[in-house]
């Protein structure tokens, strides 16, 4: 393994958290009740690709750049939504320390707690701090690299037919596409989304709420406590449970981050405020 001393420590912590998770691998890519796929029944085979034919681009550099450019707008839009939610919660925390919250603030906080699957019996400084740990952006380069890894640079059937760029599962019969190599006895399907925006939003919400990625959120919170921005090369260790390959998967993502650095840089783009 190539993750280094610090990386090994983080991975070890991640392995410890496995005891807190269900033994079923469905937590890794779960879409709750198929709701992020609009909760509709879809056919298990869709006829045509919904995305550009990236395989038709013969130049590898052009193909990679085209794939990243295709996904960037949705990633930035969804991260901007999360950044706005986070700013609201930070302001609410300040208001709570100074005075009582308004009914409108309480209503929105309760909505965000539901969205990010945090049970809140009451709204106080502690619960708002817990919610802030979940409501935070995911580095754009990490999202792009995971999408490239999970879809083979947009060539997978699930990306082309279901706009699923992150291998997320659903569990109602007919909720998505049936994997051709699904293990006997398994009932999951690969979720189908109506848009790239829906796919990205579901993925970000998954990382920010699923118990499998509590380590990722802890790493990010520690960086925030040090007044540091979340970085892909650090948060990637929190994906230890995203794949059954675990450490090998992390090493692969780190290698992809290094190898594709020039395609991930976009100096002209505005980043969401945090």
TIPABA-845154 format. One record per residue (C-alpha): x, z, y; residue in three letters; residue number from 1. Coordinates in steps of 0.05 Angstrom, whole numbers, plus 5000, padded with zeros to 4 digits. Example, Ala and Ser with C-alpha at 12.3 -4.5 7.8 and 13.67 -1.06 7.14 Angstrom:
+------+------+------+-----+-----+
:    X :    Z :    Y : res :   n :
+------+------+------+-----+-----+
: 5246 : 5156 : 4910 : Ala :   1 :
: 5273 : 5143 : 4979 : Ser :   2 :
+------+------+------+-----+-----+
END
This chain:
+------+------+------+-----+-----+
:    X :    Z :    Y : res :   n :
+------+------+------+-----+-----+
: 5000 : 5000 : 5000 : Unk :   1 :
: 5025 : 4983 : 5070 : Unk :   2 :
: 4985 : 5029 : 5114 : Unk :   3 :
: 5042 : 5076 : 5130 : Unk :   4 :
: 5046 : 5152 : 5135 : Unk :   5 :
: 4989 : 5161 : 5185 : Unk :   6 :
: 4947 : 5110 : 5150 : Unk :   7 :
: 4956 : 5144 : 5083 : Unk :   8 :
: 4934 : 5210 : 5112 : Unk :   9 :
: 4871 : 5179 : 5140 : Unk :  10 :
: 4856 : 5142 : 5075 : Unk :  11 :
: 4865 : 5208 : 5037 : Unk :  12 :
: 4814 : 5240 : 5083 : Unk :  13 :
: 4768 : 5182 : 5071 : Unk :  14 :
: 4773 : 5190 : 4996 : Unk :  15 :
: 4753 : 5263 : 5003 : Unk :  16 :
: 4689 : 5242 : 5038 : Unk :  17 :
: 4670 : 5201 : 4977 : Unk :  18 :
: 4647 : 5265 : 4943 : Unk :  19 :
: 4594 : 5272 : 4997 : Unk :  20 :
: 4566 : 5203 : 4984 : Unk :  21 :
: 4521 : 5177 : 4931 : Unk :  22 :
: 4556 : 5149 : 4871 : Unk :  23 :
: 4519 : 5083 : 4880 : Unk :  24 :
: 4556 : 5029 : 4919 : Unk :  25 :
: 4493 : 5010 : 4956 : Unk :  26 :
: 4512 : 5055 : 5014 : Unk :  27 :
: 4568 : 5008 : 5031 : Unk :  28 :
: 4527 : 4951 : 5059 : Unk :  29 :
: 4457 : 4981 : 5062 : Unk :  30 :
: 4402 : 4954 : 5107 : Unk :  31 :
: 4347 : 5007 : 5107 : Unk :  32 :
: 4284 : 4981 : 5073 : Unk :  33 :
: 4302 : 4911 : 5098 : Unk :  34 :
: 4277 : 4929 : 5168 : Unk :  35 :
: 4336 : 4898 : 5203 : Unk :  36 :
: 4318 : 4833 : 5169 : Unk :  37 :
: 4250 : 4838 : 5203 : Unk :  38 :
: 4219 : 4868 : 5141 : Unk :  39 :
: 4192 : 4800 : 5120 : Unk :  40 :
: 4191 : 4769 : 5051 : Unk :  41 :
: 4238 : 4709 : 5048 : Unk :  42 :
: 4254 : 4659 : 4995 : Unk :  43 :
: 4315 : 4673 : 4952 : Unk :  44 :
: 4341 : 4602 : 4964 : Unk :  45 :
: 4342 : 4571 : 5033 : Unk :  46 :
: 4356 : 4497 : 5038 : Unk :  47 :
: 4401 : 4485 : 5098 : Unk :  48 :
: 4457 : 4518 : 5135 : Unk :  49 :
: 4437 : 4556 : 5198 : Unk :  50 :
: 4507 : 4557 : 5227 : Unk :  51 :
: 4559 : 4503 : 5245 : Unk :  52 :
: 4597 : 4473 : 5187 : Unk :  53 :
: 4663 : 4508 : 5199 : Unk :  54 :
: 4692 : 4478 : 5136 : Unk :  55 :
: 4686 : 4409 : 5168 : Unk :  56 :
: 4739 : 4430 : 5218 : Unk :  57 :
: 4804 : 4409 : 5184 : Unk :  58 :
: 4852 : 4441 : 5233 : Unk :  59 :
: 4858 : 4514 : 5212 : Unk :  60 :
: 4872 : 4539 : 5283 : Unk :  61 :
: 4812 : 4503 : 5311 : Unk :  62 :
: 4768 : 4529 : 5254 : Unk :  63 :
: 4788 : 4601 : 5266 : Unk :  64 :
: 4778 : 4595 : 5341 : Unk :  65 :
: 4710 : 4562 : 5332 : Unk :  66 :
: 4687 : 4616 : 5284 : Unk :  67 :
: 4708 : 4672 : 5331 : Unk :  68 :
: 4678 : 4637 : 5392 : Unk :  69 :
: 4612 : 4628 : 5354 : Unk :  70 :
: 4605 : 4703 : 5341 : Unk :  71 :
: 4635 : 4732 : 5405 : Unk :  72 :
: 4573 : 4727 : 5450 : Unk :  73 :
: 4529 : 4766 : 5401 : Unk :  74 :
: 4583 : 4819 : 5390 : Unk :  75 :
: 4593 : 4829 : 5465 : Unk :  76 :
: 4519 : 4831 : 5479 : Unk :  77 :
: 4507 : 4884 : 5425 : Unk :  78 :
: 4567 : 4925 : 5446 : Unk :  79 :
: 4542 : 4922 : 5518 : Unk :  80 :
: 4475 : 4950 : 5495 : Unk :  81 :
: 4510 : 5006 : 5459 : Unk :  82 :
: 4554 : 5019 : 5520 : Unk :  83 :
: 4491 : 5025 : 5563 : Unk :  84 :
: 4460 : 5074 : 5513 : Unk :  85 :
: 4524 : 5114 : 5513 : Unk :  86 :
: 4527 : 5118 : 5589 : Unk :  87 :
: 4455 : 5142 : 5590 : Unk :  88 :
: 4471 : 5197 : 5540 : Unk :  89 :
: 4532 : 5219 : 5579 : Unk :  90 :
: 4489 : 5224 : 5642 : Unk :  91 :
: 4436 : 5262 : 5604 : Unk :  92 :
: 4488 : 5311 : 5580 : Unk :  93 :
: 4508 : 5323 : 5652 : Unk :  94 :
: 4436 : 5331 : 5673 : Unk :  95 :
: 4425 : 5381 : 5616 : Unk :  96 :
: 4482 : 5424 : 5641 : Unk :  97 :
: 4455 : 5423 : 5712 : Unk :  98 :
: 4380 : 5423 : 5703 : Unk :  99 :
: 4324 : 5407 : 5654 : Unk : 100 :
: 4316 : 5336 : 5627 : Unk : 101 :
: 4258 : 5293 : 5649 : Unk : 102 :
: 4205 : 5271 : 5599 : Unk : 103 :
: 4231 : 5200 : 5605 : Unk : 104 :
: 4301 : 5223 : 5587 : Unk : 105 :
: 4276 : 5263 : 5527 : Unk : 106 :
: 4234 : 5204 : 5503 : Unk : 107 :
: 4294 : 5157 : 5505 : Unk : 108 :
: 4341 : 5207 : 5472 : Unk : 109 :
: 4291 : 5217 : 5415 : Unk : 110 :
: 4288 : 5141 : 5407 : Unk : 111 :
: 4364 : 5136 : 5403 : Unk : 112 :
: 4367 : 5193 : 5353 : Unk : 113 :
: 4319 : 5155 : 5309 : Unk : 114 :
: 4357 : 5089 : 5317 : Unk : 115 :
: 4423 : 5122 : 5297 : Unk : 116 :
: 4391 : 5165 : 5243 : Unk : 117 :
: 4409 : 5233 : 5272 : Unk : 118 :
: 4359 : 5288 : 5257 : Unk : 119 :
: 4348 : 5329 : 5321 : Unk : 120 :
: 4304 : 5391 : 5319 : Unk : 121 :
: 4319 : 5402 : 5393 : Unk : 122 :
: 4356 : 5368 : 5449 : Unk : 123 :
: 4415 : 5410 : 5470 : Unk : 124 :
: 4488 : 5402 : 5487 : Unk : 125 :
: 4509 : 5404 : 5414 : Unk : 126 :
: 4459 : 5352 : 5390 : Unk : 127 :
: 4473 : 5306 : 5448 : Unk : 128 :
: 4548 : 5310 : 5432 : Unk : 129 :
: 4533 : 5293 : 5360 : Unk : 130 :
: 4492 : 5233 : 5382 : Unk : 131 :
: 4547 : 5210 : 5428 : Unk : 132 :
: 4593 : 5207 : 5368 : Unk : 133 :
: 4547 : 5156 : 5337 : Unk : 134 :
: 4529 : 5116 : 5400 : Unk : 135 :
: 4594 : 5081 : 5415 : Unk : 136 :
: 4622 : 5011 : 5412 : Unk : 137 :
: 4660 : 4979 : 5355 : Unk : 138 :
: 4722 : 4940 : 5375 : Unk : 139 :
: 4707 : 4867 : 5380 : Unk : 140 :
: 4769 : 4845 : 5342 : Unk : 141 :
: 4751 : 4890 : 5283 : Unk : 142 :
: 4681 : 4860 : 5280 : Unk : 143 :
: 4709 : 4789 : 5282 : Unk : 144 :
: 4760 : 4802 : 5228 : Unk : 145 :
: 4709 : 4834 : 5182 : Unk : 146 :
: 4662 : 4776 : 5192 : Unk : 147 :
: 4718 : 4727 : 5175 : Unk : 148 :
: 4737 : 4768 : 5114 : Unk : 149 :
: 4666 : 4777 : 5088 : Unk : 150 :
: 4646 : 4704 : 5097 : Unk : 151 :
: 4710 : 4666 : 5085 : Unk : 152 :
: 4710 : 4643 : 5157 : Unk : 153 :
: 4636 : 4626 : 5156 : Unk : 154 :
: 4637 : 4588 : 5090 : Unk : 155 :
: 4596 : 4636 : 5047 : Unk : 156 :
: 4525 : 4621 : 5024 : Unk : 157 :
: 4501 : 4686 : 5056 : Unk : 158 :
: 4528 : 4667 : 5124 : Unk : 159 :
: 4504 : 4595 : 5122 : Unk : 160 :
: 4434 : 4609 : 5094 : Unk : 161 :
: 4420 : 4680 : 5116 : Unk : 162 :
: 4461 : 4691 : 5179 : Unk : 163 :
: 4491 : 4751 : 5143 : Unk : 164 :
: 4564 : 4757 : 5166 : Unk : 165 :
: 4578 : 4827 : 5138 : Unk : 166 :
: 4553 : 4828 : 5067 : Unk : 167 :
: 4495 : 4876 : 5082 : Unk : 168 :
: 4446 : 4890 : 5026 : Unk : 169 :
: 4371 : 4903 : 5024 : Unk : 170 :
: 4330 : 4931 : 4967 : Unk : 171 :
: 4260 : 4904 : 4968 : Unk : 172 :
: 4246 : 4846 : 4921 : Unk : 173 :
: 4247 : 4782 : 4962 : Unk : 174 :
: 4280 : 4814 : 5023 : Unk : 175 :
: 4340 : 4768 : 5020 : Unk : 176 :
: 4385 : 4724 : 4977 : Unk : 177 :
: 4399 : 4743 : 4905 : Unk : 178 :
: 4475 : 4745 : 4892 : Unk : 179 :
: 4493 : 4695 : 4838 : Unk : 180 :
: 4542 : 4745 : 4807 : Unk : 181 :
: 4498 : 4807 : 4813 : Unk : 182 :
: 4514 : 4859 : 4760 : Unk : 183 :
: 4462 : 4866 : 4706 : Unk : 184 :
: 4414 : 4923 : 4723 : Unk : 185 :
: 4426 : 4919 : 4798 : Unk : 186 :
: 4367 : 4901 : 4842 : Unk : 187 :
: 4398 : 4892 : 4911 : Unk : 188 :
: 4395 : 4827 : 4950 : Unk : 189 :
: 4437 : 4804 : 5009 : Unk : 190 :
: 4396 : 4812 : 5073 : Unk : 191 :
: 4372 : 4751 : 5112 : Unk : 192 :
: 4370 : 4754 : 5188 : Unk : 193 :
: 4332 : 4714 : 5239 : Unk : 194 :
: 4391 : 4708 : 5286 : Unk : 195 :
: 4465 : 4722 : 5295 : Unk : 196 :
: 4444 : 4777 : 5344 : Unk : 197 :
: 4403 : 4812 : 5290 : Unk : 198 :
: 4460 : 4807 : 5240 : Unk : 199 :
: 4511 : 4837 : 5288 : Unk : 200 :
: 4463 : 4891 : 5313 : Unk : 201 :
: 4448 : 4913 : 5241 : Unk : 202 :
: 4523 : 4916 : 5224 : Unk : 203 :
: 4540 : 4958 : 5286 : Unk : 204 :
: 4482 : 5005 : 5273 : Unk : 205 :
: 4505 : 5012 : 5201 : Unk : 206 :
: 4575 : 5033 : 5221 : Unk : 207 :
: 4547 : 5080 : 5273 : Unk : 208 :
: 4496 : 5115 : 5229 : Unk : 209 :
: 4512 : 5109 : 5155 : Unk : 210 :
: 4543 : 5170 : 5122 : Unk : 211 :
: 4594 : 5124 : 5089 : Unk : 212 :
: 4628 : 5113 : 5156 : Unk : 213 :
: 4631 : 5184 : 5183 : Unk : 214 :
: 4707 : 5180 : 5180 : Unk : 215 :
: 4706 : 5119 : 5226 : Unk : 216 :
: 4664 : 5156 : 5276 : Unk : 217 :
: 4709 : 5217 : 5272 : Unk : 218 :
: 4771 : 5175 : 5286 : Unk : 219 :
: 4736 : 5143 : 5345 : Unk : 220 :
: 4713 : 5210 : 5372 : Unk : 221 :
: 4784 : 5237 : 5367 : Unk : 222 :
: 4809 : 5177 : 5407 : Unk : 223 :
: 4756 : 5189 : 5459 : Unk : 224 :
: 4776 : 5263 : 5464 : Unk : 225 :
: 4846 : 5238 : 5480 : Unk : 226 :
: 4819 : 5190 : 5533 : Unk : 227 :
: 4839 : 5131 : 5490 : Unk : 228 :
: 4799 : 5068 : 5476 : Unk : 229 :
: 4775 : 5056 : 5405 : Unk : 230 :
: 4825 : 5008 : 5372 : Unk : 231 :
: 4813 : 4965 : 5311 : Unk : 232 :
: 4880 : 4983 : 5279 : Unk : 233 :
: 4859 : 5056 : 5279 : Unk : 234 :
: 4785 : 5051 : 5265 : Unk : 235 :
: 4796 : 5004 : 5206 : Unk : 236 :
: 4816 : 5063 : 5163 : Unk : 237 :
: 4745 : 5088 : 5170 : Unk : 238 :
: 4722 : 5028 : 5129 : Unk : 239 :
: 4750 : 5058 : 5065 : Unk : 240 :
: 4680 : 5056 : 5033 : Unk : 241 :
: 4660 : 4987 : 5059 : Unk : 242 :
: 4689 : 4955 : 4997 : Unk : 243 :
: 4701 : 4978 : 4926 : Unk : 244 :
: 4773 : 4954 : 4937 : Unk : 245 :
: 4783 : 5012 : 4987 : Unk : 246 :
: 4857 : 5016 : 5006 : Unk : 247 :
: 4870 : 4943 : 4987 : Unk : 248 :
: 4812 : 4923 : 5032 : Unk : 249 :
: 4840 : 4962 : 5091 : Unk : 250 :
: 4909 : 4930 : 5081 : Unk : 251 :
: 4877 : 4861 : 5079 : Unk : 252 :
: 4840 : 4874 : 5144 : Unk : 253 :
: 4903 : 4900 : 5178 : Unk : 254 :
: 4941 : 4839 : 5155 : Unk : 255 :
: 4886 : 4794 : 5182 : Unk : 256 :
: 4887 : 4831 : 5249 : Unk : 257 :
: 4962 : 4819 : 5254 : Unk : 258 :
: 4961 : 4747 : 5230 : Unk : 259 :
: 4903 : 4725 : 5274 : Unk : 260 :
: 4922 : 4763 : 5337 : Unk : 261 :
: 4927 : 4700 : 5380 : Unk : 262 :
: 4856 : 4680 : 5364 : Unk : 263 :
: 4829 : 4749 : 5380 : Unk : 264 :
: 4855 : 4753 : 5451 : Unk : 265 :
: 4808 : 4730 : 5506 : Unk : 266 :
: 4835 : 4753 : 5573 : Unk : 267 :
: 4780 : 4720 : 5613 : Unk : 268 :
: 4723 : 4759 : 5581 : Unk : 269 :
: 4691 : 4820 : 5610 : Unk : 270 :
: 4690 : 4880 : 5565 : Unk : 271 :
: 4630 : 4927 : 5562 : Unk : 272 :
: 4639 : 4990 : 5603 : Unk : 273 :
: 4643 : 5055 : 5563 : Unk : 274 :
+------+------+------+-----+-----+
END
